Amino acid sequence: QVQLVESGGGLVQPGGSLRLSCAATGSIFSILSMSWYRQAPGKERELVAHITEYGNPNYADFVKGRFTISRDNTKNTVYLQMNNLNPEDTAVYYCNTVHPATFRGYWGQGTQVTVSS
């Protein structure tokens, strides 16, 4: 069983920055690959960034050069540093993982990010 809890969302002006955190329960965090997704109103949920259990990141094209995903296995936490935010980044951001043995997916409750002047 894995529980994910996101934090760090909020209201930010265009060009600003936020850092999202996703804390995971359980003892297997170090072998989990982790992802950040987002869902804007009226749109489908989309993958933003992914980090493997080895720390290798991948990004959606629309965030490359602006967002950075990282992890701290000592804190069972994955981060999403978001810079140069624009209104199109407004969405609920979700943390996700898939258990490597059961292939069951886990989602956090989401954290709202609003980019507006």
N, CA, C and O atoms as a printed pandas DataFrame, in Angstrom:
     atom_number atom_name residue_name chain_id  residue_number  x_coord  y_coord  z_coord
0              1         N          GLN        A               1    0.838   -1.190    0.000
1              2        CA          GLN        A               1    0.000    0.000    0.000
2              3         C          GLN        A               1    0.875    1.244    0.000
3              4         O          GLN        A               1    1.836    1.350    0.762
4              5         N          VAL        A               2    0.524    2.174   -0.864
5              6        CA          VAL        A               2    1.257    3.441   -0.959
6              7         C          VAL        A               2    0.251    4.578   -0.870
7              8         O          VAL        A               2   -0.773    4.569   -1.553
8              9         N          GLN        A               3    0.542    5.532   -0.042
9             10        CA          GLN        A               3   -0.258    6.753    0.015
10            11         C          GLN        A               3    0.600    7.927   -0.400
11            12         O          GLN        A               3    1.764    8.034   -0.012
12            13         N          LEU        A               4    0.008    8.811   -1.199
13            14        CA          LEU        A               4    0.722    9.966   -1.720
14            15         C          LEU        A               4    0.006   11.237   -1.284
15            16         O          LEU        A               4   -1.214   11.345   -1.406
16            17         N          VAL        A               5    0.765   12.189   -0.780
17            18        CA          VAL        A               5    0.181   13.448   -0.329
18            19         C          VAL        A               5    0.956   14.599   -0.949
19            20         O          VAL        A               5    2.144   14.784   -0.682
20            21         N          GLU        A               6    0.256   15.378   -1.790
21            22        CA          GLU        A               6    0.885   16.524   -2.443
22            23         C          GLU        A               6    0.717   17.779   -1.595
23            24         O          GLU        A               6   -0.214   17.902   -0.800
24            25         N          SER        A               7    1.645   18.696   -1.793
25            26        CA          SER        A               7    1.556   20.013   -1.160
26            27         C          SER        A               7    2.355   21.003   -1.992
27            28         O          SER        A               7    3.130   20.623   -2.869
28            29         N          GLY        A               8    2.147   22.286   -1.695
29            30        CA          GLY        A               8    2.947   23.314   -2.343
30            31         C          GLY        A               8    2.246   24.123   -3.409
31            32         O          GLY        A               8    2.821   25.067   -3.951
32            33         N          GLY        A               9    1.014   23.769   -3.718
33            34        CA          GLY        A               9    0.290   24.537   -4.715
34            35         C          GLY        A               9   -0.104   25.908   -4.193
35            36         O          GLY        A               9    0.079   26.222   -3.017
36            37         N          GLY        A              10   -0.652   26.720   -5.099
37            38        CA          GLY        A              10   -1.098   28.044   -4.690
38            39         C          GLY        A              10   -1.293   28.954   -5.877
39            40         O          GLY        A              10   -1.314   28.517   -7.028
40            41         N          LEU        A              11   -1.436   30.228   -5.573
41            42        CA          LEU        A              11   -1.616   31.261   -6.591
42            43         C          LEU        A              11   -0.279   31.961   -6.822
43            44         O          LEU        A              11    0.388   32.378   -5.876
44            45         N          VAL        A              12    0.096   32.081   -8.075
45            46        CA          VAL        A              12    1.359   32.728   -8.420
46            47         C          VAL        A              12    1.160   33.570   -9.671
47            48         O          VAL        A              12    0.335   33.243  -10.524
48            49         N          GLN        A              13    1.906   34.638   -9.776
49            50        CA          GLN        A              13    1.820   35.503  -10.948
50            51         C          GLN        A              13    2.589   34.888  -12.122
51            52         O          GLN        A              13    3.514   34.101  -11.919
52            53         N          PRO        A              14    2.207   35.243  -13.327
53            54        CA          PRO        A              14    2.970   34.767  -14.497
54            55         C          PRO        A              14    4.445   35.109  -14.354
55            56         O          PRO        A              14    4.815   36.205  -13.934
56            57         N          GLY        A              15    5.278   34.136  -14.716
57            58        CA          GLY        A              15    6.716   34.293  -14.559
58            59         C          GLY        A              15    7.239   33.844  -13.210
59            60         O          GLY        A              15    8.450   33.780  -12.999
60            61         N          GLY        A              16    6.339   33.536  -12.303
61            62        CA          GLY        A              16    6.742   33.125  -10.968
62            63         C          GLY        A              16    7.096   31.654  -10.875
63            64         O          GLY        A              16    7.117   30.933  -11.872
64            65         N          SER        A              17    7.377   31.225   -9.643
65            66        CA          SER        A              17    7.820   29.853   -9.393
66            67         C          SER        A              17    7.062   29.249   -8.226
67            68         O          SER        A              17    6.607   29.949   -7.321
68            69         N          LEU        A              18    6.940   27.937   -8.269
69            70        CA          LEU        A              18    6.406   27.159   -7.158
70            71         C          LEU        A              18    7.160   25.844   -7.097
71            72         O          LEU        A              18    7.679   25.360   -8.103
72            73         N          ARG        A              19    7.213   25.275   -5.908
73            74        CA          ARG        A              19    7.760   23.926   -5.765
74            75         C          ARG        A              19    6.712   23.030   -5.132
75            76         O          ARG        A              19    6.264   23.270   -4.011
76            77         N          LEU        A              20    6.334   22.010   -5.852
77            78        CA          LEU        A              20    5.393   21.025   -5.342
78            79         C          LEU        A              20    6.157   19.881   -4.693
79            80         O          LEU        A              20    7.257   19.523   -5.113
80            81         N          SER        A              21    5.544   19.318   -3.658
81            82        CA          SER        A              21    6.109   18.156   -2.980
82            83         C          SER        A              21    5.075   17.044   -2.962
83            84         O          SER        A              21    3.871   17.293   -2.911
84            85         N          CYS        A              22    5.561   15.828   -3.003
85            86        CA          CYS        A              22    4.704   14.651   -2.893
86            87         C          CYS        A              22    5.375   13.685   -1.934
87            88         O          CYS        A              22    6.411   13.098   -2.243
88            89         N          ALA        A              23    4.777   13.531   -0.779
89            90        CA          ALA        A              23    5.314   12.632    0.230
90            91         C          ALA        A              23    4.618   11.281    0.144
91            92         O          ALA        A              23    3.391   11.206    0.064
92            93         N          ALA        A              24    5.403   10.229    0.161
93            94        CA          ALA        A              24    4.869    8.874    0.042
94            95         C          ALA        A              24    5.048    8.105    1.337
95            96         O          ALA        A              24    6.074    8.223    2.006
96            97         N          THR        A              25    4.039    7.315    1.685
97            98        CA          THR        A              25    4.178    6.431    2.836
98            99         C          THR        A              25    4.732    5.094    2.372
99           100         O          THR        A              25    4.790    4.803    1.177
100          101         N          GLY        A              26    5.136    4.292    3.340
101          102        CA          GLY        A              26    5.623    2.971    2.999
102          103         C          GLY        A              26    7.126    2.926    2.923
103          104         O          GLY        A              26    7.806    3.947    3.017
104          105         N          SER        A              27    7.636    1.713    2.748
105          106        CA          SER        A              27    9.078    1.496    2.799
106          107         C          SER        A              27    9.690    1.201    1.442
107          108         O          SER        A              27   10.868    0.854    1.357
108          109         N          ILE        A              28    8.905    1.335    0.378
109          110        CA          ILE        A              28    9.421    0.951   -0.931
110          111         C          ILE        A              28    9.661    2.140   -1.846
111          112         O          ILE        A              28    9.860    1.972   -3.049
112          113         N          PHE        A              29    9.642    3.351   -1.274
113          114        CA          PHE        A              29    9.739    4.542   -2.113
114          115         C          PHE        A              29   10.962    4.487   -3.026
115          116         O          PHE        A              29   10.887    4.893   -4.186
116          117         N          SER        A              30   12.073    3.994   -2.520
117          118        CA          SER        A              30   13.314    4.054   -3.297
118          119         C          SER        A              30   13.259    3.209   -4.569
119          120         O          SER        A              30   14.073    3.410   -5.470
120          121         N          ILE        A              31   12.324    2.276   -4.660
121          122        CA          ILE        A              31   12.231    1.458   -5.873
122          123         C          ILE        A              31   11.049    1.857   -6.741
123          124         O          ILE        A              31   10.728    1.180   -7.718
124          125         N          LEU        A              32   10.409    2.952   -6.382
125          126        CA          LEU        A              32    9.267    3.421   -7.167
126          127         C          LEU        A              32    9.689    4.472   -8.166
127          128         O          LEU        A              32   10.431    5.395   -7.829
128          129         N          SER        A              33    9.224    4.339   -9.385
129          130        CA          SER        A              33    9.293    5.474  -10.287
130          131         C          SER        A              33    8.098    6.368   -9.972
131          132         O          SER        A              33    7.035    5.873   -9.597
132          133         N          MET        A              34    8.265    7.672  -10.120
133          134        CA          MET        A              34    7.259    8.637   -9.706
134          135         C          MET        A              34    6.942    9.598  -10.844
135          136         O          MET        A              34    7.804    9.926  -11.659
136          137         N          SER        A              35    5.707   10.036  -10.885
137          138        CA          SER        A              35    5.286   10.950  -11.944
138          139         C          SER        A              35    4.457   12.084  -11.380
139          140         O          SER        A              35    3.815   11.955  -10.338
140          141         N          TRP        A              36    4.485   13.189  -12.090
141          142        CA          TRP        A              36    3.568   14.298  -11.866
142          143         C          TRP        A              36    2.673   14.423  -13.092
143          144         O          TRP        A              36    3.148   14.441  -14.227
144          145         N          TYR        A              37    1.382   14.508  -12.845
145          146        CA          TYR        A              37    0.386   14.770  -13.874
146          147         C          TYR        A              37   -0.329   16.072  -13.529
147          148         O          TYR        A              37   -0.223   16.580  -12.412
148          149         N          ARG        A              38   -1.052   16.597  -14.499
149          150        CA          ARG        A              38   -1.900   17.743  -14.215
150          151         C          ARG        A              38   -3.185   17.640  -15.017
151          152         O          ARG        A              38   -3.245   17.003  -16.068
152          153         N          GLN        A              39   -4.211   18.291  -14.484
153          154        CA          GLN        A              39   -5.496   18.317  -15.164
154          155         C          GLN        A              39   -6.101   19.704  -15.042
155          156         O          GLN        A              39   -6.420   20.173  -13.950
156          157         N          ALA        A              40   -6.248   20.342  -16.183
157          158        CA          ALA        A              40   -6.877   21.655  -16.225
158          159         C          ALA        A              40   -8.382   21.480  -16.429
159          160         O          ALA        A              40   -8.824   20.439  -16.916
160          161         N          PRO        A              41   -9.166   22.483  -16.062
161          162        CA          PRO        A              41  -10.627   22.380  -16.219
162          163         C          PRO        A              41  -11.008   22.073  -17.662
163          164         O          PRO        A              41  -10.557   22.741  -18.592
164          165         N          GLY        A              42  -11.840   21.059  -17.832
165          166        CA          GLY        A              42  -12.318   20.712  -19.158
166          167         C          GLY        A              42  -11.327   19.961  -20.014
167          168         O          GLY        A              42  -11.597   19.689  -21.184
168          169         N          LYS        A              43  -10.180   19.621  -19.447
169          170        CA          LYS        A              43   -9.156   18.916  -20.213
170          171         C          LYS        A              43   -8.831   17.576  -19.578
171          172         O          LYS        A              43   -9.140   17.337  -18.411
172          173         N          GLU        A              44   -8.208   16.710  -20.352
173          174        CA          GLU        A              44   -7.792   15.424  -19.834
174          175         C          GLU        A              44   -6.529   15.571  -18.983
175          176         O          GLU        A              44   -5.752   16.512  -19.138
176          177         N          ARG        A              45   -6.359   14.612  -18.087
177          178        CA          ARG        A              45   -5.146   14.595  -17.283
178          179         C          ARG        A              45   -3.957   14.272  -18.191
179          180         O          ARG        A              45   -4.033   13.395  -19.051
180          181         N          GLU        A              46   -2.863   14.996  -17.981
181          182        CA          GLU        A              46   -1.700   14.804  -18.838
182          183         C          GLU        A              46   -0.428   14.649  -18.012
183          184         O          GLU        A              46   -0.298   15.215  -16.927
184          185         N          LEU        A              47    0.497   13.877  -18.547
185          186        CA          LEU        A              47    1.770   13.662  -17.871
186          187         C          LEU        A              47    2.643   14.902  -17.994
187          188         O          LEU        A              47    2.802   15.458  -19.081
188          189         N          VAL        A              48    3.200   15.324  -16.880
189          190        CA          VAL        A              48    4.077   16.485  -16.849
190          191         C          VAL        A              48    5.542   16.059  -16.782
191          192         O          VAL        A              48    6.369   16.528  -17.565
192          193         N          ALA        A              49    5.853   15.178  -15.851
193          194        CA          ALA        A              49    7.240   14.769  -15.659
194          195         C          ALA        A              49    7.259   13.419  -14.962
195          196         O          ALA        A              49    6.314   13.034  -14.272
196          197         N          HIS        A              50    8.363   12.713  -15.164
197          198        CA          HIS        A              50    8.530   11.377  -14.611
198          199         C          HIS        A              50    9.972   11.230  -14.150
199          200         O          HIS        A              50   10.889   11.754  -14.783
200          201         N          ILE        A              51   10.167   10.524  -13.058
201          202        CA          ILE        A              51   11.525   10.237  -12.599
202          203         C          ILE        A              51   11.609    8.760  -12.231
203          204         O          ILE        A              51   10.760    8.238  -11.509
204          205         N          THR        A              52   12.638    8.101  -12.735
205          206        CA          THR        A              52   12.784    6.671  -12.450
206          207         C          THR        A              52   13.311    6.459  -11.035
207          208         O          THR        A              52   13.683    7.399  -10.332
208          209         N          GLU        A              53   13.327    5.192  -10.652
209          210        CA          GLU        A              53   13.844    4.874   -9.323
210          211         C          GLU        A              53   15.330    5.176   -9.240
211          212         O          GLU        A              53   15.881    5.269   -8.143
212          213         N          TYR        A              54   15.985    5.329  -10.379
213          214        CA          TYR        A              54   17.406    5.650  -10.422
214          215         C          TYR        A              54   17.654    7.155  -10.503
215          216         O          TYR        A              54   18.801    7.603  -10.518
216          217         N          GLY        A              55   16.587    7.918  -10.554
217          218        CA          GLY        A              55   16.723    9.370  -10.587
218          219         C          GLY        A              55   16.792    9.969  -11.978
219          220         O          GLY        A              55   17.145   11.140  -12.119
220          221         N          ASN        A              56   16.472    9.216  -12.996
221          222        CA          ASN        A              56   16.500    9.727  -14.369
222          223         C          ASN        A              56   15.177   10.395  -14.706
223          224         O          ASN        A              56   14.120    9.771  -14.613
224          225         N          PRO        A              57   15.233   11.666  -15.099
225          226        CA          PRO        A              57   13.998   12.397  -15.362
226          227         C          PRO        A              57   13.593   12.412  -16.839
227          228         O          PRO        A              57   14.425   12.271  -17.735
228          229         N          ASN        A              58   12.310   12.584  -17.055
229          230        CA          ASN        A              58   11.768   12.835  -18.387
230          231         C          ASN        A              58   10.666   13.868  -18.257
231          232         O          ASN        A              58    9.980   13.937  -17.237
232          233         N          TYR        A              59   10.502   14.679  -19.308
233          234        CA          TYR        A              59    9.558   15.786  -19.240
234          235         C          TYR        A              59    8.677   15.844  -20.482
235          236         O          TYR        A              59    9.087   15.464  -21.579
236          237         N          ALA        A              60    7.463   16.329  -20.279
237          238        CA          ALA        A              60    6.635   16.678  -21.422
238          239         C          ALA        A              60    7.247   17.885  -22.114
239          240         O          ALA        A              60    7.874   18.728  -21.473
240          241         N          ASP        A              61    7.065   17.961  -23.413
241          242        CA          ASP        A              61    7.685   19.049  -24.167
242          243         C          ASP        A              61    7.264   20.419  -23.657
243          244         O          ASP        A              61    8.049   21.366  -23.693
244          245         N          PHE        A              62    6.033   20.527  -23.184
245          246        CA          PHE        A              62    5.537   21.848  -22.806
246          247         C          PHE        A              62    6.119   22.364  -21.489
247          248         O          PHE        A              62    5.852   23.505  -21.114
248          249         N          VAL        A              63    6.908   21.553  -20.780
249          250        CA          VAL        A              63    7.538   22.022  -19.544
250          251         C          VAL        A              63    9.058   21.955  -19.596
251          252         O          VAL        A              63    9.726   22.402  -18.664
252          253         N          LYS        A              64    9.611   21.405  -20.667
253          254        CA          LYS        A              64   11.064   21.290  -20.760
254          255         C          LYS        A              64   11.726   22.654  -20.635
255          256         O          LYS        A              64   11.326   23.626  -21.276
256          257         N          GLY        A              65   12.744   22.695  -19.795
257          258        CA          GLY        A              65   13.464   23.934  -19.571
258          259         C          GLY        A              65   12.857   24.822  -18.501
259          260         O          GLY        A              65   13.477   25.799  -18.079
260          261         N          ARG        A              66   11.642   24.490  -18.055
261          262        CA          ARG        A              66   10.982   25.296  -17.021
262          263         C          ARG        A              66   10.765   24.517  -15.726
263          264         O          ARG        A              66   10.876   25.081  -14.637
264          265         N          PHE        A              67   10.460   23.239  -15.839
265          266        CA          PHE        A              67   10.161   22.413  -14.670
266          267         C          PHE        A              67   11.301   21.430  -14.425
267          268         O          PHE        A              67   11.965   20.985  -15.361
268          269         N          THR        A              68   11.518   21.099  -13.159
269          270        CA          THR        A              68   12.514   20.109  -12.783
270          271         C          THR        A              68   11.913   19.141  -11.765
271          272         O          THR        A              68   11.397   19.557  -10.728
272          273         N          ILE        A              69   11.986   17.858  -12.073
273          274        CA          ILE        A              69   11.536   16.840  -11.135
274          275         C          ILE        A              69   12.753   16.276  -10.423
275          276         O          ILE        A              69   13.805   16.077  -11.030
276          277         N          SER        A              70   12.599   16.020   -9.133
277          278        CA          SER        A              70   13.690   15.453   -8.348
278          279         C          SER        A              70   13.092   14.604   -7.229
279          280         O          SER        A              70   11.888   14.640   -6.976
280          281         N          ARG        A              71   13.946   13.852   -6.577
281          282        CA          ARG        A              71   13.475   13.004   -5.490
282          283         C          ARG        A              71   14.498   12.969   -4.377
283          284         O          ARG        A              71   15.698   13.124   -4.607
284          285         N          ASP        A              72   14.005   12.761   -3.165
285          286        CA          ASP        A              72   14.851   12.581   -1.997
286          287         C          ASP        A              72   14.384   11.293   -1.322
287          288         O          ASP        A              72   13.371   11.276   -0.624
288          289         N          ASN        A              73   15.126   10.235   -1.537
289          290        CA          ASN        A              73   14.716    8.938   -0.989
290          291         C          ASN        A              73   14.805    8.896    0.535
291          292         O          ASN        A              73   14.153    8.068    1.171
292          293         N          THR        A              74   15.608    9.781    1.122
293          294        CA          THR        A              74   15.693    9.804    2.593
294          295         C          THR        A              74   14.433   10.399    3.208
295          296         O          THR        A              74   14.142   10.179    4.384
296          297         N          LYS        A              75   13.682   11.160    2.398
297          298        CA          LYS        A              75   12.453   11.781    2.882
298          299         C          LYS        A              75   11.204   11.196    2.224
299          300         O          LYS        A              75   10.094   11.674    2.458
300          301         N          ASN        A              76   11.387   10.162    1.400
301          302        CA          ASN        A              76   10.251    9.564    0.681
302          303         C          ASN        A              76    9.442   10.625   -0.051
303          304         O          ASN        A              76    8.212   10.608   -0.023
304          305         N          THR        A              77   10.137   11.544   -0.704
305          306        CA          THR        A              77    9.469   12.686   -1.314
306          307         C          THR        A              77    9.983   12.935   -2.725
307          308         O          THR        A              77   11.177   12.826   -3.006
308          309         N          VAL        A              78    9.051   13.272   -3.596
309          310        CA          VAL        A              78    9.395   13.713   -4.940
310          311         C          VAL        A              78    8.938   15.163   -5.088
311          312         O          VAL        A              78    7.903   15.561   -4.554
312          313         N          TYR        A              79    9.724   15.934   -5.816
313          314        CA          TYR        A              79    9.463   17.365   -5.960
314          315         C          TYR        A              79    9.245   17.729   -7.429
315          316         O          TYR        A              79    9.697   17.038   -8.342
316          317         N          LEU        A              80    8.540   18.830   -7.616
317          318        CA          LEU        A              80    8.428   19.416   -8.945
318          319         C          LEU        A              80    8.670   20.912   -8.795
319          320         O          LEU        A              80    7.814   21.654   -8.313
320          321         N          GLN        A              81    9.842   21.331   -9.214
321          322        CA          GLN        A              81   10.172   22.749   -9.221
322          323         C          GLN        A              81    9.666   23.352  -10.519
323          324         O          GLN        A              81   10.052   22.921  -11.605
324          325         N          MET        A              82    8.802   24.347  -10.404
325          326        CA          MET        A              82    8.177   24.947  -11.579
326          327         C          MET        A              82    8.587   26.407  -11.672
327          328         O          MET        A              82    8.276   27.202  -10.785
328          329         N          ASN        A              83    9.274   26.757  -12.730
329          330        CA          ASN        A              83    9.733   28.122  -12.960
330          331         C          ASN        A              83    9.073   28.706  -14.201
331          332         O          ASN        A              83    8.559   27.983  -15.054
332          333         N          ASN        A              84    9.099   30.024  -14.279
333          334        CA          ASN        A              84    8.554   30.724  -15.440
334          335         C          ASN        A              84    7.137   30.236  -15.762
335          336         O          ASN        A              84    6.820   29.894  -16.901
336          337         N          LEU        A              85    6.320   30.217  -14.745
337          338        CA          LEU        A              85    4.958   29.727  -14.918
338          339         C          LEU        A              85    4.128   30.676  -15.766
339          340         O          LEU        A              85    4.322   31.891  -15.732
340          341         N          ASN        A              86    3.216   30.115  -16.514
341          342        CA          ASN        A              86    2.302   30.906  -17.326
342          343         C          ASN        A              86    0.862   30.440  -17.073
343          344         O          ASN        A              86    0.660   29.362  -16.515
344          345         N          PRO        A              87   -0.122   31.219  -17.467
345          346        CA          PRO        A              87   -1.517   30.862  -17.164
346          347         C          PRO        A              87   -1.916   29.485  -17.676
347          348         O          PRO        A              87   -2.805   28.849  -17.109
348          349         N          GLU        A              88   -1.269   29.017  -18.744
349          350        CA          GLU        A              88   -1.596   27.689  -19.273
350          351         C          GLU        A              88   -1.159   26.567  -18.338
351          352         O          GLU        A              88   -1.557   25.418  -18.529
352          353         N          ASP        A              89   -0.357   26.876  -17.346
353          354        CA          ASP        A              89    0.064   25.880  -16.358
354          355         C          ASP        A              89   -0.959   25.712  -15.237
355          356         O          ASP        A              89   -0.799   24.848  -14.375
356          357         N          THR        A              90   -1.994   26.524  -15.246
357          358        CA          THR        A              90   -3.035   26.418  -14.228
358          359         C          THR        A              90   -3.731   25.066  -14.326
359          360         O          THR        A              90   -4.247   24.692  -15.379
360          361         N          ALA        A              91   -3.738   24.345  -13.222
361          362        CA          ALA        A              91   -4.300   22.999  -13.207
362          363         C          ALA        A              91   -4.207   22.440  -11.795
363          364         O          ALA        A              91   -3.563   23.019  -10.920
364          365         N          VAL        A              92   -4.858   21.310  -11.595
365          366        CA          VAL        A              92   -4.611   20.517  -10.397
366          367         C          VAL        A              92   -3.473   19.553  -10.740
367          368         O          VAL        A              92   -3.524   18.844  -11.745
368          369         N          TYR        A              93   -2.466   19.540   -9.901
369          370        CA          TYR        A              93   -1.296   18.702  -10.128
370          371         C          TYR        A              93   -1.379   17.480   -9.203
371          372         O          TYR        A              93   -1.626   17.592   -8.002
372          373         N          TYR        A              94   -1.164   16.320   -9.811
373          374        CA          TYR        A              94   -1.276   15.058   -9.099
374          375         C          TYR        A              94    0.048   14.291   -9.133
375          376         O          TYR        A              94    0.777   14.306  -10.124
376          377         N          CYS        A              95    0.320   13.641   -8.046
377          378        CA          CYS        A              95    1.446   12.731   -7.936
378          379         C          CYS        A              95    0.942   11.316   -8.223
379          380         O          CYS        A              95   -0.184   10.963   -7.873
380          381         N          ASN        A              96    1.783   10.522   -8.856
381          382        CA          ASN        A              96    1.362    9.175   -9.256
382          383         C          ASN        A              96    2.531    8.212   -9.183
383          384         O          ASN        A              96    3.679    8.581   -9.429
384          385         N          THR        A              97    2.219    6.971   -8.841
385          386        CA          THR        A              97    3.195    5.905   -8.955
386          387         C          THR        A              97    2.477    4.611   -9.279
387          388         O          THR        A              97    1.263    4.491   -9.115
388          389         N          VAL        A              98    3.248    3.655   -9.739
389          390        CA          VAL        A              98    2.730    2.314  -10.022
390          391         C          VAL        A              98    3.584    1.314   -9.262
391          392         O          VAL        A              98    4.807    1.298   -9.403
392          393         N          HIS        A              99    2.944    0.490   -8.465
393          394        CA          HIS        A              99    3.685   -0.504   -7.700
394          395         C          HIS        A              99    4.386   -1.460   -8.675
395          396         O          HIS        A              99    3.742   -1.987   -9.582
396          397         N          PRO        A             100    5.674   -1.687   -8.505
397          398        CA          PRO        A             100    6.427   -2.483   -9.483
398          399         C          PRO        A             100    6.078   -3.962   -9.498
399          400         O          PRO        A             100    6.362   -4.652  -10.477
400          401         N          ALA        A             101    5.461   -4.465   -8.420
401          402        CA          ALA        A             101    5.115   -5.888   -8.366
402          403         C          ALA        A             101    3.648   -6.139   -8.723
403          404         O          ALA        A             101    3.332   -7.092   -9.435
404          405         N          THR        A             102    2.761   -5.284   -8.229
405          406        CA          THR        A             102    1.322   -5.486   -8.455
406          407         C          THR        A             102    0.793   -4.695   -9.644
407          408         O          THR        A             102   -0.283   -4.992  -10.162
408          409         N          PHE        A             103    1.551   -3.686  -10.076
409          410        CA          PHE        A             103    1.153   -2.766  -11.152
410          411         C          PHE        A             103   -0.093   -1.966  -10.807
411          412         O          PHE        A             103   -0.765   -1.429  -11.688
412          413         N          ARG        A             104   -0.388   -1.895   -9.537
413          414        CA          ARG        A             104   -1.493   -1.056   -9.104
414          415         C          ARG        A             104   -1.031    0.393   -9.101
415          416         O          ARG        A             104    0.077    0.700   -8.660
416          417         N          GLY        A             105   -1.884    1.280   -9.594
417          418        CA          GLY        A             105   -1.569    2.693   -9.628
418          419         C          GLY        A             105   -2.074    3.417   -8.398
419          420         O          GLY        A             105   -3.126    3.081   -7.854
420          421         N          TYR        A             106   -1.329    4.399   -7.969
421          422        CA          TYR        A             106   -1.703    5.199   -6.810
422          423         C          TYR        A             106   -1.649    6.676   -7.189
423          424         O          TYR        A             106   -0.751    7.117   -7.906
424          425         N          TRP        A             107   -2.627    7.427   -6.693
425          426        CA          TRP        A             107   -2.717    8.858   -6.935
426          427         C          TRP        A             107   -2.825    9.612   -5.619
427          428         O          TRP        A             107   -3.401    9.125   -4.647
428          429         N          GLY        A             108   -2.262   10.800   -5.613
429          430        CA          GLY        A             108   -2.507   11.693   -4.501
430          431         C          GLY        A             108   -3.818   12.426   -4.703
431          432         O          GLY        A             108   -4.523   12.203   -5.687
432          433         N          GLN        A             109   -4.138   13.307   -3.758
433          434        CA          GLN        A             109   -5.407   14.023   -3.819
434          435         C          GLN        A             109   -5.342   15.232   -4.737
435          436         O          GLN        A             109   -6.374   15.790   -5.110
436          437         N          GLY        A             110   -4.147   15.632   -5.097
437          438        CA          GLY        A             110   -3.968   16.763   -5.993
438          439         C          GLY        A             110   -3.744   18.068   -5.239
439          440         O          GLY        A             110   -4.194   18.241   -4.106
440          441         N          THR        A             111   -3.041   18.973   -5.894
441          442        CA          THR        A             111   -2.820   20.311   -5.346
442          443         C          THR        A             111   -3.038   21.328   -6.461
443          444         O          THR        A             111   -2.537   21.172   -7.575
444          445         N          GLN        A             112   -3.795   22.371   -6.135
445          446        CA          GLN        A             112   -4.175   23.351   -7.142
446          447         C          GLN        A             112   -3.049   24.352   -7.380
447          448         O          GLN        A             112   -2.491   24.915   -6.438
448          449         N          VAL        A             113   -2.727   24.560   -8.645
449          450        CA          VAL        A             113   -1.792   25.602   -9.051
450          451         C          VAL        A             113   -2.539   26.574   -9.953
451          452         O          VAL        A             113   -3.093   26.181  -10.979
452          453         N          THR        A             114   -2.551   27.831   -9.568
453          454        CA          THR        A             114   -3.219   28.868  -10.344
454          455         C          THR        A             114   -2.210   29.949  -10.694
455          456         O          THR        A             114   -1.575   30.534   -9.816
456          457         N          VAL        A             115   -2.074   30.204  -11.983
457          458        CA          VAL        A             115   -1.153   31.226  -12.461
458          459         C          VAL        A             115   -1.981   32.366  -13.044
459          460         O          VAL        A             115   -2.617   32.228  -14.089
460          461         N          SER        A             116   -1.956   33.481  -12.346
461          462        CA          SER        A             116   -2.807   34.603  -12.750
462          463         C          SER        A             116   -2.259   35.894  -12.192
463          464         O          SER        A             116   -1.671   35.924  -11.111
464          465         N          SER        A             117   -2.460   36.966  -12.946
465          466        CA          SER        A             117   -2.061   38.276  -12.458
466          467         C          SER        A             117   -3.223   38.966  -11.742
467          468         O          SER        A             117   -3.072   40.088  -11.260
